[in-house]
Amino acid sequence: MQNSNLINCEPLKSLVRTVPDFPKPGILFYDITTLLKDKTGFAQLIDAFAAYYIGKDIDLVLGIEARGFIFGPALAYRLNAGFVPVRKPKKLPAKTARVSYDLEYGTDSLEIHLDAIQPGERVVIVDDLLATGGTMQATVQLVRQMGGVIAGLGFAVELDFLKGRAKFPEYDVLSLLHYDE
């Protein structure tokens, strides 16, 4: 789904460092830390997220550990919404809901406080990267279990060639930077 308020982020690609053979040979890693440290680039990225979601009555922005914590609070502030962290197990102090999901070699889990989302609240879930979509699928499952309404899934970067977007046909998926290889 496209929004007329979408800001062109293509120029921000020049601020993303590529690191060959990380974390293993044959992988080209898109390192956004160089974009994050650029005050103008980082502001443009947050502005692009905000422009897309303003007017969509967002109650909460959920950020997935760890890099969703970078974008989530800034976006929540801009949307006048609350921020909710989605964390790895045993990091949250109160009672939690947990979902496990498959990784390439094994499983992992994510947790959210049981009182973090009230039924009917509209949420946007943000993370740094959409690759295969497994982490986002787990987070979507948590939100749905709690009765939240998913208003959108937002990513700074999408690796189009991994086709993670295909796992979310029923959701409004926003990716600001796209890579085809």
N, C-alpha and C positions, 0 to 999 in steps of 0.2 A: 504494500500500500504506500502510495506516495503522498506527501503533504506539500502544499505550496510554500510552506514556511521553511522547507529544508534548505539548509545552507550548504553550498558546495565546499566539501572538505578535501577535495583532490589535491590542492596545493600543500596540504599538511603532510602528504606522503614524503616530501623532501626532508621532513624533520624526523622521519622514522629510520633508524639504523637497521641495516640487514646484517646478520651474523651467520656466515656459512658454517655448516657442520656443528650446529648447536641445537639441542643438547646431545645429538649424536650425528655421526657422518651421514650426509645426504639430506639433512634437514636445513632449510634456510629459515632462520629465526627472525621474526619482525619485532625488533626491540623498540617499544614505545617510550622507554625512559628518556630518550633524547627529545621526544615530542613533549613529554610532561615537564621537562626542565625549562622549556622555552615558554616564557610567560605569555607571549602573544598566541602561540600555537595552542597552549593548554586552554587559554581563555576562549579561543575560537572553537575548540572541540566542545567545551561545556556549553557555549552559546548555541552550537548546532543541536546538541541534545535538547536544550531548553526550548529552542524555537519549535522543534518538532512536537514536544509534549505540552507546551502551554495551551490552555483551553480545553484540555482533555479530562479535566476534573480528577486529577491524580491525588489520592490520599497519602500513598506511601511509595517511596522508592526503596527497593531492595537491592543491596549490593552483595555480590558473591565474593567470598574470601578468595584471594586477597586483593586483587586489583579492582574488583567492583567497589571496594572501599574507597578508591581514589575518586571515582566518578560519582558514586551514589550520593554522598553528602552534599557535594557542590550542586548536583542536579536537584536534590530535594530542596535545598535552600532557594534555588531559582524558581521552583514550582510551588513554593510555600506548602510543602508536603513534609511528612515525617520520613526518617531514614531507619531502615531495619537491616542489620547485618545477618547474612546467612553464612554460618561458620562451619569449620571442620569440627568433628566430635570433641566434646569435653572442653569447649572454650567458652560456652555460655553458662552463667551461674544459676539460672532458674530452670524450671521444668521446660523440656524441649520436645519438639517433634523431630523425628529423624527419618531420612530416606537414604537407602543405599543404592549405588549405581555401579555399573560395570565400567572398568577401565580396560585398556589394551591388555594388561597383564594383572588381573585381580579386580578388586572392588574398592570403593571408597564410600564415604557417607557425608551428608550435610545435615546441619541442624538449624532450627529456628526456635525462638522462644514461643511457647504455646499461646501466650497472650499478645503476640506481635501483630497479628492481623485479625481484625473482626470480620465476621461474615458480611459480604457485600462491599468491603472496601476495595477501591480501585488501586491497583499497584502496577508499577513499571519495574521490571527486573533489569539491572544493568551489570555488565561484565566487560572486561577488556577485549575478549577474543571469542569469536564463534568459529570453532574448528569442526569437530564432529557433533557437538551439541549435547553430549552426555551430561555435563554439569548443569546446563540450563534445563534439560529435561527433568533432572532430579529436583531442581528448585521450583519448576512449574508444578510438579507433583505436590510439593510441600504447600504451595499457595492454594492449590485446589482443595487439598485436604482440610485446610483451615477456612475454606469458604470465601477466599479472596477472589476478586475479579481481575483477571490479567488484562490490563489496558495496553501493554506493549512489552517487547523484549528489545533492549538496546545494547549495542556493542560498539566499541571504538573501532575494532578491526574485524573483518570477516575474511576467512580463507575460502573463497568461493569454490575452489577445486575440491574441497572436502565435503561439500554439499550438506553441511549441518543445518542449513535453513530448511531443507526438505522435511525435517522432523517437526516443524512448527507451522503447518499449513493453515491452521485456524487462528494464528496470532499475527499481530502487526509487528513485524521484525524490522528494526532500524539498525543498519550498520553504516558507519560514517566513512570508513576506508575499506576498500575492496582490493584483494590480491587474487590473481588468477593462477599463480604458480607457486 
